[in-house]
């Protein structure tokens, strides 16, 4: 007769930002948001109120039971991969995890959330997030996993526009579905005006070698970051970050074909922070490495010259 396995002993801990930390964006210079990955054994403990809004996304490969206290509210249930918990700023709590815990923690500055709320026309005063246990939200999960992917890749210097776009999208989803003011977010129909589009695309192409921020582009267009991202995509069919990377790759292709610069020099001149950073996006958009592209285009050019000489 089989007997049920005895429960794993739980380690009692006082919450620490270093306990079980795998990786963090703390030192990457991301604005208004920090993402951290944790892995912890079965444990129980408490934590003080954070000055930031706190989200956790469960990554545990196996479901496990967690007991939670958040302010005056409590919850007991099974968490599995994809479950999300939202703890508003200023709210302390406690937990008891009966299984191996693996999760992402996302901290967002309250002033940033209020700024997005005001820009989207949601509110004209302060806003609060609602304490939320164990929910599923595919859009928020996808955004968090994209941020996690950037974190694991080192949060490259050229990805700040992408990080800002994801942070704005995360804030809008939180405001829309988990705030005290669930008013519909005001949306502007149509895309950017011709003048706005030309100003922004000219600016991007004139500054490909530099860090370009979402706030720079939205300020140039004279609209909020949230509305800018939406209207730009309506006009161009791609996000600002996708357009920026495509233009950088086009510049790199031209330099690979027509200059004697090394691949590393070309990477820096096109706004990438390394040879490998350029290679990653170059392969994604062209299917070949920068080196192979250079060899192939030079070979084709030499064949064309030979053919002309024969004729």
N, C-alpha and C positions, 0 to 999 in steps of 0.2 A: 504494500500500500504506500503510495507516494504521499509525502507530507509537503505542505506548503513551505516554500523557502522562507527563512526568517528575514525580517526586514533589515535593510542595511543600517548600520549605526549612523546617526546624524551628527555631524560635526557642528558644534555651537560656535558661531562667529559673531563678531561685531563688525558691521558692514564697513568695508574699506574699499576705496577705489582701486587698490592694488591687489586685493584678494581675488585670485583666479583670473586675473587680467591676461588676455592673449595678445591683443593689439588695440591701439587707440589712435584716434585722429587728433589728440590733444595738441601735439606739436606741429601739425601740418598747416596751421594758419587758416583753417576753415572758419568762416564768419558765422556767428549766431547758432552754430550747431556742433556737437561733439558726438561721435559714435565710437563705442567700445564693444569688444567681443570678450565674453567671459565663459569659462568652463569651471564648474564647481562640483565637488562631491555632494552627496546628500547632506544638507545642512539646515540649521535654523538660526535666525538672528533678527536683528532690528536695524533700522537705519533712520538717521535724522532727516528732517525735511530738506529737500534740495531747493536752491534758489531758482533752478530751471525746471521747466516741464520735462517729465521723464517718460519715455516709452520703452517697453521691452518687447522684443520679438523672440519667441521660443524657437530654438534650432535643435532641440533635443531629438535624437534619432528614435527614441522610444518614449511613449507617453508616460507621465508620472504625476502623482498627486502632489498638489501644493496647497498649503493653507496660507492665506494672506490676510493681513489687516492693513487698511489704508484709511488713516484718520479714524473715523467712527464706524467705518464700513468693514465688513469681513467677507471672505469667500473661501470655500473649500471645494476643490474640484480637480479634474485631470487636465493638465496642460500637454499639448503636443505641438509638433513643428507647425509654425504658421500662426499660433495664437499670440495675441497682442494684449498687453496691459498698459494702461495710461494712468500715470500718477501726476496730478497737477502740481505746480510749484508751491512750496510751502506746506506740503502734506507729508508727514512722516509715517512710518509703518513698521510691520514685521512680517516674517514669512517662515515657513517650514517646508522644505522640499524633500520628498521621500525618495527621489531618484537622482541620478546624475543630471546636473543642470547645465545647459548650454544655451546661451542667449546673447542677443545684441541689445545694447542699451543706447538709446538716442536721447540726448539732452538738448532742448531748444530754449533759447533765451525768451522770456515772456515779452520783453519789449519788441522783439522781432515779430512775434505772433500778433501783437497789437498793431504794429506798423502794417503788416500784410492785411489785417482786418480793415484798417482805415483806407488802405489803397484800393481794396476791392469793393468798398462801399458797404461793407457788412455792418459796421458800427461806427459811432463817433465817440465812444467812451471805452473804458477798460473792459476786457473780456476774460473769461475764465474757462478753462477746460474742465470737463466732467470726469470725476474718478471713474475708471472703467476697468473691470476685470474680464479677462479671457474673451476677447472678441475676435472675429475674423473680418479682415478688410483687405481684399486682394490688391487694391491700388496702393494702399499704404505699405503693405508687405513688399510689393514690387519696388517701390521707391527706396525702402530701407535696404533691400538686397542690392540695388544699384549703388547706393552709398557704400555698402560693405565691399562691393567689388572694387570701387575706387580706393577705399582704404587699403585693401590687400595689395593693390598695385602701387601703393606708395603715394597716392594723392598727387599725381604729377603736377608740376607747375602750370602746365597748359590746360589743366582740367578745371580751373576755378569757375569758369563760366558754367560748366556742367554741374558742379557742386551747388552753385547758387540756384540754378534752375530746379534741381531736385529738391533743395531745401524749401523753395517757394511752393512747389507742388505739394510737398508734405504738409506745409502750414495750411494751405487752402483746404486739403482734405480733412485736417483736424478741425478747422473752423466750421466747415460745412456739416460734419457728422458728430463731433464730440465736444461742442462748446455750448456755453449758456445762451448764445445767440445763434440760432440755427437758421437765420434768415437766408434767403437765396442770395448768392453772390452775384453782384451786377456784372453782366457780360456785355461787351460791345460787339455788335455784328460787324462783319466785313474784316478786311485786313488793314495793314498800314497804308497810309496815303502814299502816292508816288514820291512826294518830297521826303517823307520819313524813310521810305525804303531806300532811296538813293543815298540819303545822308548816312544811314546805318551801314549799308553794304560798302560804301566808299570808305568809311571809317575802318571797317573790319579789314579790308584789303590794304589799307595804308598802314595798318598796325599789326600785321600778321606775326612779326617777330617779337611782339610784346605781349604781356598778360592783358587780356581783355575781360572785363568784368560785366556781368549782367547790368549792374547799376550804371555803368558807363553808357551802354547802348540805350537803356530805357530813358536815361536823362537826355541823351541826344534826341530821342524821339519825342520827348516831352510827356511821357506817360509812365504809369507805375510799372514795376518789374513784372508783376503778375499779368497785367494786360499786354505788356510788350511781348512776352513769350508767346501768348496765345495768338496775337495779331500777326506776329512775324511768321509763325507756322502757317497761318491761314494764307498769307501772301506768298510764301516760298515753298510750302509743302514739307518743310523740314524745320527742326528746332534751331534756335540760334547756335547752339553748340555743334550740331551736325553740319550746319552751313560753314561755321568757322573751320572745322577740321577738314571739310572738303576743299575749302579754299587753300588751306595750308598744304594739303597734298598736291593740289594743282600747281602751286608755287614750287614745291619740291620736285615734281615731275619736270617742270621747265628747267630748273637748275641742274638736275641730273642729266638732262639731255644736252644742255647748251653750255654748261660751265665746267671748269676744272676743279671745283671745290670738292673736298672729301664729303662722304656721306654725313659724318659728324658735323662738319661745318654747315652743311645744308640744313641739318636738323635744327641747329641753333638759329640759323637765319630765318627759319620758317615758324619759329615759336615752340619747337619741341625741346625738351630738356635733356635729351640724350639720343644716341644712335638707336637704342632699342625702343624708345618712346615713338620715334618716327616710324620704325619698322613695324610696330604693332598696328598703327592706323593705316600705314601704307599697304600692308598685306590685306587688311580688312576691306579697303576700298578698291584695290587693283588686283589682288590675288597673287602678287609677286612681291619679292623683297626689293628694297631700293637698289641694292647692288645688281640684282638680276635685271631690273628695269633699265638701269644705266647701260649694262652690257648689251642688252637686246636693242635698245634704241640707237646706240652708237653703231651696232652692227648693221641695222637697217639703213642708217644714214650712209654708211660706207658703201653699201650695195647700190644705193641710189646714185651716189657719186660715180661709181664704176660704170653703171649703166649709162649715165649721161656721157661719160668720156667715150664709150664705145659708139654711141650714136653720133 
